[in-house]
Amino acid sequence: MNHADARSADASAVALPETAAAHPTGPAAPRRGGAAGPVALVVGGALSVQFGAALAVLLIPRAGALGVVTLRLTLAALVLLLVCRPRVRGYSRSDWGTVVAFGAAMGGMNICIYQAIDRIPLGAAVTLEVLGPLALSVVASRRLLSLVWAGLALAGVVLLSGGGFDRLDPVGAGFALAAGALWATYIVFSARTGRRFPQADGLALAMAVGAVLSLPLGLAEAGTRLAVPSTLALGLAVALLSSVLPYTLELIALRRIPAGTFAVLMSLEPAVAALAGFLVLRQALSATDAAAIALVIAASIGAVRSRTRPTAGS
């Protein structure tokens, strides 16, 4: 989410993003053979997203959180529109309503997560954010075991917050949780968009919607600072790292591995975010923080596996 706006996977199998929504084209049948290559692509995509988010934190003092969102979505939309060249005729009002809702969820998710990472450590923000997709997976599963994973995730959040959100900035934590709720919404509308639009056309159009919605906010906060060449260059780097590159890597990977495997790998994103925060932003983790993130990751993996495991007789 941060992330994740252009990220893809089968929504019915996902516990996570920034990353995991329905594949815009519908994932092709997984190929047989070694999975090391596709796994490396997914991990590379996760690293790209989270290090892009870390770079965005460094850009916030120049353009503000809303300005960074505008740069990321606008520049990513321009790249995707140029590459995909989506057609705009022949769609129903319902089709356009779906893609607009997808773009609005994407824009809102990015706005909230960037407001969060401006206030709390990157690893903590992403850990709270993934609770949205995790809750969606638990609800979709409708299994008693899912309550165990939900409880494990809740324990991780309580541990992360030190028993309350007084240790974390409460506004930042609230934005991260809101980003998670919007991420779950993003997953639902990404799946619907993928069924209505071919290839990555729906994604490109939704990205443009998100960019248009964020533009007035970014201009109001940053104004002409967005046009500074060095700021534009960094904004393009964030757009490529956080949207275009991971989307491309994951698009290739999803053609070679099952969506469930993809989702399990994406469950590691809080750990990747914590690593990026440490290496780029010097945001050190305490032992308690690391344990909290591990609990949320374990809950995400468990929810994905219980969601995707075939039932008896199926």
Secondary structure, DSSP 8 states (H G I E B T S, - for coil): --S-SS-B--GGG-------B--TT------SS--HHHHHHHHHHHHHHHHHHHHHHHHHHHHHHHHHHHHHHHHHHHHHHHHH----SS--HHHHHHHHHHHHHHHHHHHHHHHHHTTS-HHHHHHHHTHHHHHHHHHHH--HHHHHHHHHHHHHHHHHTTTSTTSS-HHHHHHHHHHHHHHHHHHHHHHHHHHHS-TTHHHHHHHHHHHHHHHHHHHHHHGGGGG-HHHHHHHHHHHIIIIIHHHHHHHHHTTTS-HHHHHHHHTTHHHHHHHHHHHHH-----HHHHHHHHHHHHHHHHHHHHHHS--TT-
